[in-house]
């Protein structure tokens, strides 16, 4: 158990350090939301979260004191340093800056992929823009205020199943049957097969953009 906890802490430290290198400009508020989005993206892309941070549904989006605590620990270790900058509004703000080479960041390939996607979409966005987006994500949207966010709700089928009290399989079936165009293509494929025709391709049924 202690080994797993140490590994999880190491992942969070590396995610934070990576974000400090690439997200510009970076405030603590923005950092918290970006770590949350890394977990949302990783859950959607790979079926599980990257970190084990306990996020809560708060008024200003997903929040966790664990990230601030981790930043302080990284500063104590000399991995990050805190720099005072002047904001566009004329205020002084303390932002975390990396004090080590970027090559020291150690994450699984899936972690780097999720990070790249988050930074591409949100690395240069303002905190307000990111807050608004995080509030629209399924895990946040389906979690009551002040409760811990349930990341299994990244999957709309799972979210729908929980809401209706049915299995994910039933929810997926209902979702398919509600798509008239998709059902028509399935029926067309079945008809052609019964008439001795060819089986429709994956692209013809699902569309060119389907995975």
N, C-alpha and C positions, 0 to 999 in steps of 0.2 A: 504493500500500500504506500509506504514512504517513497519507494522508487518511482511509482506512478505519479505521485504528487510532485516529485522533483522534476520529472519529465514534463508534466503539464506546465509547471512554472517556467521551465526552460523554453517551451514553445511560446508562451505569452511574452516572455522577455525578448525573444527573437522577433516576434510579430511587431511589438512596439518599436524596437530598434530599427527594423526595416521601414516602418511608417515614418519614423523620424528622419530617415535619409531621403525619402521620396515625396512625401506629402508636403506641399508648400502652399501657403504658410500653415503652420501647425500649432494649434492651441490645445490645451488639455481637453477642452470640450469637444473639439474636432477629433482628437485622438480616440476618445472613448467611442464615438460614433463609428469611426473607421474600423476599430477592432470588432465592434458589433457586426458591421457589414462584411468583414472578412469571414466571420462565422456563418452569416447568412449565405454568402456566396459559396463557401465551402460545403455547407449542408446541401445546397441545391445542386452543386456540381458533383459531389462525391458521396452524398447520403449521410454525412456525419459532420459534426463541427470540428474546427481545428483546435480551438482552445476549450477550456472548461470554466470560463468566467461566468459568474452568476449575474446576469443582467436583470434589471427590473424595469417595469413599465412606469415611467415617470412622465410628468407634464411636458418636459422638454426632450422627450424621446428616451431611448434605451440608456440606462445608466448603471454603472458599477463602481464602487469605491476601490475595488481590487486593482483597477488599472492605475489610479493615482498612486496607490501604495507600491505597485510594481515600478512605476517611474522613479519614485523616491529611492527604492532599493537599487535600481540601475545607476542612479546618480551616486549613491554611496559606494558602489562597486567601481565607479569611474568609467562606466560604459556610456552613460549619458551625462551631460552637464546642462544646467539651466541658464538660459541667456535672457536678458531683459531687452525687449524691443519696444518701439513706439508703434502703436496702432494708427490706422488712418484717421481714427477719431481723436487722436491726441493723448491716448491713455498708455500707460506702461503695462506690458504684459510679459509674463515669464513663460518661455517656451522651451521644451526639451530639445537638445541638439546632440547628435552622436559624437562620441569622443574616441571611437575605435574605427578600424577599417571596415568597409561594408562587406568585405570577404569573410568576416567573422560570423556573419548571420548564418544560422544553421536551421533549416526547416525541411520537411519532406517535400517532394516535388509537387504534391497536391497543394501544399501550403503556399509555395511560390506562385503557382498558377492562380490561386484565389486572390493572392495579394496583387498580382499584376492586373487582374480584372478590376478589382476595387480601385486601385490607383489610377487606372485608365479612366474609369467612370467618375471618380470622386476625389482624386488626389488634389486637384486644383480648385475644387468647389469651396464655397464659403460654408462656415458652420451652419448657418441658417438653412441653406439649400440642402445640406446633408441631413439636418434634423427633420425637415419636411419629408424627405424620402424615407428615412428610417421609420417614421410614423406610419407610412403606407405599406411597409413590409408585412407579410402575413403573420410572422411570429409576434410582432409588436401589436398589430391590429387585433389579433384574436386573444390577446392576454389582457385580463382586467387590470385596471390601474393599481399600482403598488404591489403587484404580484410578479413572481419570477417568470421570465419569458420562456415559453416552450418552443424550442427550435424545431420540433417535429412538425410544426405548423408551416414550415417552409414549403411543404408539398401541399398544393391546393386540394388534392384528392384526400389526403390524410386529414386536412383541416375540415373539409366538408363532411367526412365520415364521423369525426368527433362531434361536430355540430349536430348531426342528425342521429347520432347513436347507432350507426351501422358500421359494417366492416369496410375496410379500404377497398376490397374487391367489389362489394356492392356499390360503393360510391363511384368507382371507376366505370362500372357498367352503366350506371345512371348518367354519368358524364358523357359516355359514348353515345347512348341512345338519345340524349338531348341534342346532339349535333346532327341535324337532318341531312346535311350535305355529306357528312362522313358515312352515315347509315346507307344513303343512296349508293355511294361508291362500293360499299361492302356488298350490297344486294346485286349491284351490277357485276361485280367480280364473281359472285356465286352463280348468277344466271349464265354468264359466259362460260364458266367451267362446266356447268350442267349441259350446255348446248355443244360441248366439245371444243369450245374455243380455248384460248390461252388464259393463263392466270395473270391478272393485272399485277404490274410491278409495285414495289413499295412506294415509288415516287408517284405513280398514278393514283394510288389510294390515299396516301398521306400528304402529297404535295412535295414540290422540289425542296422546300426549306425544312422538311422534317428531318429529324436525326436518323 
